Amino acid sequence: MDDDSITCIGFDASKAKLAVAIAESGRTGEVRYFGEIEATPQACPANQGHLIRSVDE
């Protein structure tokens, strides 16, 4: 893996949930759907660890 790689995380927000996608840099980078999380102040930090581990895979 390239040490200078960039990973982008995208959020599609609605009132109740956030849809999350992870994309590698470049035109041919893989885009993966991470899933949905509740749009509450409590749920976002709780899912942060899952998101970070998913990016590292």
Buried (B, 14 or more C-beta within 10 A) or exposed (E): EEEEEEEEEEEEEEEEBBBBBBBBEEEEEEEEEBBBBEBEEEEBEEBEEEBEEBBEE
